[in-house]
Amino acid sequence: MRVAVVSAPAARRPPPDYVKALAKGMSAMGHAVDIIDAWAEDGMRLPGYDYVAVATETVSLFSRDVPEAVGKILSSGSGLGGKKSAAFVKKGGLRFGRTLSTLMRAMEKEGMVVNWSDILLSAPHAEAMGKRIGA
């Protein structure tokens, strides 16, 4: 299965270690995985994947918002309706559970079917979550 892992950290920077670990876990299950930087790329490539996983984090300590790059990449990827997807939020801040709800709502607004969501505690935990994609 072709999987896109969309990396959307709170600030413009290379994909964090938890995103790389998530992709590594998915690759270990035999999937072809590409990491897509939400800050640097648009979502035009996303419809070409069988599965889209979005990994992000809270914007600030008290926030429940997702980074603006999430909305930008999802809205620019036409043809995402009915696409199976996963939503992941790195644990941090005080409202990371609310951030996960906000992320899922943004994905569902674009017509994506979120069939898996979780809070990522660390890079090793993210890798373990990635290995569950085939389960």
C-alpha positions as CSV (number, residue, x, y, z in Angstrom):
1,M,0.0,0.0,0.0
2,R,1.3,3.5,-0.8
3,V,1.2,5.7,2.3
4,A,1.7,9.4,2.7
5,V,2.8,10.7,6.1
6,V,2.1,14.4,6.2
7,S,4.5,16.1,8.6
8,A,2.9,19.3,10.0
9,P,5.0,20.4,13.1
10,A,3.9,23.6,14.9
11,A,6.7,25.6,13.2
12,R,8.4,25.5,9.9
13,R,11.2,22.9,10.3
14,P,12.2,19.5,9.0
15,P,10.1,16.5,9.9
16,P,10.5,15.7,13.6
17,D,11.8,12.4,14.9
18,Y,8.3,11.1,15.8
19,V,7.2,11.6,12.1
20,K,10.3,9.7,10.8
21,A,9.6,6.9,13.4
22,L,6.0,6.7,12.3
23,A,7.0,6.3,8.7
24,K,9.7,3.8,9.7
25,G,7.1,1.6,11.5
26,M,4.8,1.7,8.5
27,S,7.7,0.8,6.2
28,A,8.5,-2.1,8.4
29,M,5.1,-3.5,7.6
30,G,6.0,-3.6,3.9
31,H,4.3,-0.3,2.8
32,A,5.8,2.2,0.5
33,V,5.9,5.4,2.6
34,D,6.7,9.0,1.7
35,I,7.0,11.8,4.1
36,I,5.4,15.0,2.8
37,D,6.3,18.3,4.5
38,A,3.1,20.3,4.9
39,W,5.0,23.6,5.2
40,A,7.0,23.1,2.0
41,E,4.6,21.2,-0.3
42,D,1.1,21.4,-1.5
43,G,-1.5,18.6,-1.3
44,M,-1.6,17.8,-5.1
45,R,0.2,14.5,-4.6
46,L,-2.0,13.2,-1.8
47,P,-4.8,11.7,-4.0
48,G,-2.2,9.4,-5.5
49,Y,-1.8,7.5,-2.2
50,D,-3.9,4.7,-0.9
51,Y,-3.7,6.0,2.7
52,V,-2.9,9.4,4.2
53,A,-1.6,9.9,7.8
54,V,-1.3,13.4,9.2
55,A,1.1,13.9,12.1
56,T,1.1,17.2,13.9
57,E,1.4,18.9,17.3
58,T,-0.3,21.7,19.2
59,V,0.6,25.2,18.2
60,S,1.2,26.4,21.8
61,L,0.8,25.3,25.4
62,F,-2.8,26.3,25.8
63,S,-3.9,25.9,22.2
64,R,-6.1,23.3,20.7
65,D,-5.5,24.5,17.1
66,V,-3.5,22.7,14.5
67,P,-0.8,24.5,12.5
68,E,-2.0,26.5,9.5
69,A,0.0,24.3,7.2
70,V,-2.5,21.4,7.9
71,G,-5.5,23.4,6.4
72,K,-3.3,24.6,3.5
73,I,-2.2,21.1,2.4
74,L,-5.5,19.5,2.9
75,S,-7.5,22.1,1.0
76,S,-5.1,22.1,-1.9
77,G,-5.3,18.3,-2.4
78,S,-8.4,17.9,-4.5
79,G,-9.8,14.4,-4.7
80,L,-9.4,13.5,-1.1
81,G,-13.1,12.6,-0.6
82,G,-13.4,9.0,0.6
83,K,-9.6,8.6,1.2
84,K,-8.8,6.4,4.2
85,S,-6.6,8.3,6.6
86,A,-5.2,8.5,10.1
87,A,-4.7,11.5,12.4
88,F,-1.9,11.7,14.9
89,V,-1.0,14.4,17.4
90,K,2.3,14.5,19.4
91,K,1.6,14.8,23.1
92,G,2.4,18.3,24.3
93,G,0.7,21.3,25.7
94,L,-2.4,21.0,27.8
95,R,-5.0,20.4,25.1
96,F,-3.5,17.8,22.9
97,G,-6.7,15.8,23.0
98,R,-8.7,18.8,21.7
99,T,-6.0,19.3,19.0
100,L,-6.6,15.7,17.8
101,S,-10.4,16.5,17.5
102,T,-9.6,19.7,15.6
103,L,-7.3,17.7,13.2
104,M,-9.9,15.0,12.6
105,R,-12.5,17.6,12.0
106,A,-10.3,19.4,9.4
107,M,-9.6,16.1,7.6
108,E,-13.3,15.1,7.6
109,K,-14.2,18.5,6.2
110,E,-12.2,17.6,3.1
111,G,-14.1,14.3,2.8
112,M,-11.4,12.1,4.2
113,V,-12.4,9.0,6.2
114,V,-10.5,9.0,9.4
115,N,-10.4,5.4,10.5
116,W,-7.5,5.7,13.0
117,S,-6.4,8.3,15.4
118,D,-4.0,8.4,18.3
119,I,-1.8,10.5,20.5
120,L,2.0,9.9,20.0
121,L,4.0,9.9,23.2
122,S,7.5,9.6,21.8
123,A,9.4,8.4,18.7
124,P,9.5,4.7,19.8
125,H,5.8,4.9,20.5
126,A,5.2,6.4,17.0
127,E,7.2,3.6,15.5
128,A,5.1,1.0,17.3
129,M,1.9,2.8,16.1
130,G,3.2,2.7,12.5
131,K,3.6,-1.1,12.8
132,R,-0.1,-1.3,13.6
133,I,-1.2,0.0,10.2
134,G,-1.4,-3.5,8.9
135,A,-3.3,-4.9,11.9
